[in-house]
Amino acid sequence: MYDFQFKPFEEMTPEDYATVGFKSGLEVHQQLLTTSKLFCRCPAGRYSKEFHAEILRHMRPTLSELGEYDGTALMEFKTKKEIIYRVNKETVCTYEMDDTPPFMMDDEALDIALEISMLSGLTLVDEVHIARKQYLDGSIPTGFQRTAICGINGSVPYGERKVSMIQLGIEEDSCREISDVGHRRIYNTDRLGMPLIELVTGPDMRTPEEVAEVGQILRKMMRTTGRVRRGIGATRADTNVSVTGGTRIEIKGVPKIGMMPLLTYNEAQRQWNLLRLREELKSRGITEETFTYEHADITRILKKTRFTPIADAMKNGQIVAAVKLPGWVDLLRWQTQDNTVFSREIADRVRVIACLTVLPNIIHSDTMGETLSGAEWKGAKKALDCTPDDTIVIVWGSAQDVETAVKEIAIRAKEVTIGIPSETRQALRDGTTGFERILPGPQRMYPDTDLPPIRVEPERLERLRKRMPVQYWDRIRQFTEAGVPKDAIEGLAISPLAPLFEFAVGEMGFSATEAAVMLWRYPRRLRREGITYDEMKLDDVRAILQSVSDGKLTRDGVLNVLRHAARNGFDAAALPSRLKRSELESFIQKAKQQVRYSKLHDEKNIPNLTLDKVMDEVRGRIPGADVAEEVAAHFAKEVQS
Amino acid sequence: MSDKDTYKGYRGIALEALKKYGIRVWSDARILTDADTFEGIVLPRSETADGDHIVIKMITGYNVGIRADRIRGAEELGYKEAHYKIPEKAFPYDPKKSRVVLFGTGGTIASRLDYRTGAVIPAFTPGELYGSVPELADICNLETDKLFGVFSENMGPQEYMTLATRIGEEIEKGVRGIVVGHGTDTMHHTSAVLSFMVQNSPVPIVMVGSQRSSDRPSSDAALNLIHSVKTAADCDIAEVMVCMFGPTSDDYGLLHRGTRVRKMHSSYRSTFRTLSDVPLAMVNREGFSYLRDDYKKRRNDREVDIKAVFEERVGILYYYPNMQPDMMDMMVEKGYKGIVIAGTGLGHVNKPLYPALKRAREAGVAVYMTVQTLWGYAQMYVYETGREMMGLGVIPLQNMLPEVAYIKLGWALAQSDDLEEVKDIMLTSINGEITTREPYNGYLVFQGGIPEVDEFVSEIRR
């Protein structure tokens, strides 16, 4: 069964993915566009690296509702980290620092979460219960994230198929890690407490490309509400991947959908290759039952080493240990992902769990490279009575950390004989994944005793149903039929201006092209100038279109007025009055004067320059075509006379 | 099993639905509604929540509420009752370590969740404590005695007297130190009462609590417990103290004198502050930094004076502008024997109250003055108002905190009906409740926003 070998990424076919049983699902995290944070009244969406105070905390594992310590909890406690929070007084209050109980959940945020639940075809819950989800890595100062389910069991169309939606949760965002060195981790707290939704799909995607496509669909669907945040970090996705015989592995926080295919490919490859490694071990007679290891303190043997990392450690009074894996020769070089071998799995665990964060943190006898001298390797192997079939791993650090590391090396090696350990993994820049933490189970959830449940009243849902956007895929179909210019169809369908587009064509009498120019191309142009949709108030844009429809403004004046309105608001009454053709002559005379004063390269340009100057004065008050005709007529008369 | 257990917390249409479909609390159920099918474990319902919804815990670990009138059918798939247990291990005994007794009164220092009310309820045995804070075994041989299980607002004279008596008994048996686990809301009342009821203790008596319950990873309970047990076992100060977080960071604890301490923030970890004075010491896992040397030192004898008495007919009158004299008259008419006024400024009330003060004096009620500014002295001789009130028999209590004055007056009136004798007790400082001097650093409420304060805060982890 494990005969299949992964091909390079570009050469993998859907059949290949079927062979390994590739399955993937998404957990899309989307920040919501609210004024305040989710459980306090701090302003939302204000980010700054500046900080005014630091707070130090530790995280202790605690008990879940159903009784036992959670696996992750114990791991994090093993690491004994000092957590430092950097606090900015403008963006963080005593709630985020866990010195004040939560305030009631932000209504605006819950509205948006319910609206997106409905868009995702989910069944809404009747009563929202706020839970605490433990995070002992310190990314939230309370040690848990407040989170609640809004809807379950839905689906979203994907081509001819449907992708199932398991649930949508509303939750507070966590801190951003600044550094994690040794036993100290530093967090910036500006993002902490931001309202976020998590939309979870079923494991329905069968190839890495499908993962990205579904990711795009969900991102766009949420964007149609006009009530979600955009920009770096506002949309992130955790990607779950498994292969036949493997385990559901969560790749955390993939910041760009474009990275998903390579990441999921590599994760599938990693699982598959680890399963093949298990087969190899089996053929060498190493199984869960027969697995053994030995370890020894080899500090004295390496006393005079010139290998800098170990020499430095010993200068600081640290120790060196070796772990023998009997029968494992060459297997630490076993390929797991692109350009990655099994020893990385061990190094990652040692880094995270034993806090040996300076790399390299291990060396091993399968790749001796330029590390220890031949004599030192020999001495180390002798200390553990190694045969040529064995591999040794060497680790150094404080006595306590090395003790943890030795255990962890053995644990990770033994896990290969069992299968793929449940864990969450980081998305790395090169498209591979790295160990982050043991995957927490449902045990880490318990009710939040600080907040009562929230009734979801039918009236609230009725109100939200009314404001719900048409699904963008339906709009794309309608817009295509209505003859909207091709380049504008999808963008306009996702845009918060889409309902206005329909109104402009249906009620104001614009053609699809005219409306597309005003509502798609102009806003895009303004976005390049740094003016976003969020700054353009829907009511203003509607009033501007109405002015055109009423004849108070010409179409070529819309861009200028939009630009001005985004900054200063719009008042139809303040628009200058329309001009008649007969009133243009004075503008032309004035413009001609100005042109005359400027140095001209070629007198032939005078009519065009005059036209430009006139347009600057009258744009929006009279159609440009009329101005051009009048200017042309003016110069024609001049030539005649 | 009774209905009450089978349908814990449910009422109204939710209870009817559970009965109708034969679904018990803790059962693994599949519930069909007019919209969808929900699967999960039916949880007990909080008694303060409405009677319209059924709560289930889904396989994902999340809880959701389903409106009972939308249920169309349901079946039980299994049954799994949750047992919340702190991993309990016998507290190890080390003959080289000293014996410390931890008295439990309730509060959040050791607690667990109650799924019926959604509240945090006290839980407490040495085994449980060792299970959750194993570091305690490195400090001492700990014994525990759960005296009561009450939230601190429900502590009262009976509890005070029992606690003082039990502390006396343990001291006579030769304990190395006492820790009292207590809810934080009224911890400073209890620390004051113990300061008066338990005098000349040869060992530390340390009160401790937590501001974040121990069911949360960020709880201050473990560190407070470690600090307090360390203090009981090793500290040189043989006084009644409150041991709580110094800063909000997980850093050091402060040892506050029991008569000068007050809870100053409704939720902060570093809520306890010494007022008009400085704390006795700082404590961390390693040891103590003594901040002063005028404390009562640890002794090797087993002598202690226990005066466990309390007169309940005592109250605090918190003065506000336009207070009507009948507020005080009511107390007098209802037979109160002592009244502590928390007056404005240096210890003042308005003139309309004078006749009531006069009536109180005629009725033989002891009336004392403290300041609602909390910091500073009642100096009633400064203004005419104060002098007039003293003329009406109101006795200023210098810089005694209002809560401490209330406690002390209750304790003093239980010892004598002679108001002169009571006055003598009240004005003789037993353990710092009145100090003769307020040091310049006894009043430091930093004002945020001022550049030098913000600079200090940014450099020092609070």
Interface residues (C-beta under 8 A of the other chain):
Chain A: F51 H52 A53 E54 I55 L56 R57 H58 M59 R60 P61 T62 L63 E65 L66 G67 Y69 A73 K89 T94 M97 D98 D99 T100 P101 T123 L124 V125 D126 E127 V128 H129 A131 R132 K133 Q134 L136 P141 T142 G143 F144 T147 A148 I149 I152 N153 I166 Q167 G169 G441 P442 Q443 R444 M445 Y446 P447 T449 P452 P453 R455
Chain B: A35 D36 T37 F38 S46 T48 A49 D50 D52 H53 V55 K57 M58 I59 T60 G61 Y62 N63 V64 G65 I66 R67 R70 A82 H83 Y84 K85 I86 P87 R112 L113 Y115 G118 A119 V120 S132 Q211 R212 S214 D215 R216 P217 S218 S219 A222 L223 T248 S249 D250 D251 H265 S267 Y268 R269 G448 D454 V457 S458 R461 R462
